[in-house]
Amino acid sequence: MALEVTDATFEEVVLKSEVPVIVDFWAVWCGPCRTIGPIVEDIGKEYEGKAKVVKVDVDSNQGTAVKYGIRNIPTLLFFKNGEVADKQVGVVPKPLLVKKLEALM
């Protein structure tokens, strides 16, 4: 299951992670976010222990969203060693997200 991350916990959970992290920037009112949500959750379960999957609610955590230039949601940022290594905006098929994640492993 994807972990909810806040502005306060982002650095500890994401930037200091020893494994790759997918960060799903989303909002409750966003229809496409609800479409990609289950895909992101599936990836989190499948890669448990090998990667992290976290969610950031952009309405409640505007600091992190602004810092990373999130203008459209859903936006997925792929982090490795505390740096953004890849990005995906919008709803895409699961295999594309898996391919991006595996490229970081």
C-alpha positions in Angstrom: 0.0 0.0 0.0 1.2 3.5 -0.8 2.3 5.6 2.2 0.9 9.0 2.6 3.7 11.6 2.8 3.5 15.2 3.9 5.6 18.3 3.5 7.1 17.4 7.0 7.9 13.8 6.2 8.9 14.1 2.5 12.7 14.5 3.1 12.9 11.5 5.5 10.7 9.1 3.5 11.7 10.0 0.0 15.0 11.9 -0.2 16.8 9.7 2.3 15.4 6.4 0.9 18.0 3.8 0.0 15.6 2.3 -2.6 13.9 4.0 -5.6 10.7 5.9 -4.8 7.7 6.7 -6.9 5.9 9.8 -5.6 2.3 10.1 -6.7 1.1 13.7 -6.6 -2.7 13.7 -6.5 -5.8 15.3 -5.0 -9.2 13.8 -3.8 -11.1 15.8 -6.5 -9.0 14.6 -9.4 -10.7 12.0 -11.6 -7.5 10.8 -13.4 -5.8 10.5 -10.0 -8.5 8.0 -9.0 -7.9 6.1 -12.3 -4.1 5.7 -11.8 -4.3 5.2 -8.0 -5.0 1.5 -8.1 -2.1 1.0 -10.6 0.2 2.8 -8.2 -1.0 0.7 -5.3 -0.4 -2.5 -7.2 3.2 -1.5 -8.0 3.7 -0.6 -4.4 2.6 -4.2 -3.4 4.6 -5.9 -6.1 7.9 -4.0 -5.3 7.6 -4.0 -1.5 11.1 -4.1 -0.1 12.7 -3.2 -3.4 11.1 0.2 -3.9 8.8 2.6 -2.2 5.5 4.0 -3.5 4.2 7.1 -1.7 1.4 9.6 -2.3 1.4 13.4 -1.7 -2.0 15.2 -1.6 -1.2 18.5 -3.4 -4.0 20.3 -1.6 -2.6 19.5 1.9 1.1 19.6 1.0 1.6 22.6 -1.3 5.2 23.2 -0.3 6.4 19.9 -1.8 4.2 20.3 -4.9 5.6 23.8 -5.5 9.2 22.7 -4.8 9.0 20.1 -7.6 7.0 22.2 -10.0 3.8 20.1 -10.0 1.4 21.9 -12.3 -0.8 19.0 -13.4 -2.0 15.9 -11.6 -1.6 13.1 -11.5 2.2 13.5 -11.7 4.5 10.7 -10.7 8.1 11.6 -9.9 10.6 8.8 -9.7 13.4 9.4 -7.2 16.8 7.6 -6.9 19.4 8.6 -4.3 17.3 11.7 -3.3 17.1 13.1 -6.9 14.4 13.1 -9.4 15.4 10.5 -12.0 12.2 10.4 -14.1 8.7 11.9 -14.4 5.3 10.9 -15.7 2.3 13.2 -16.1 -1.2 11.9 -16.6 -2.7 8.4 -16.7 -0.5 5.7 -18.4 -0.6 1.9 -18.5 1.0 0.0 -15.7 3.8 -1.5 -17.8 5.2 2.0 -18.6 5.4 2.8 -14.9 7.1 -0.5 -14.2 9.6 0.0 -16.9 10.5 3.4 -15.5 10.9 2.0 -12.0 12.9 -1.0 -13.1 15.3 1.3 -14.9 16.2 2.8 -11.5 16.9 -0.5 -9.8 
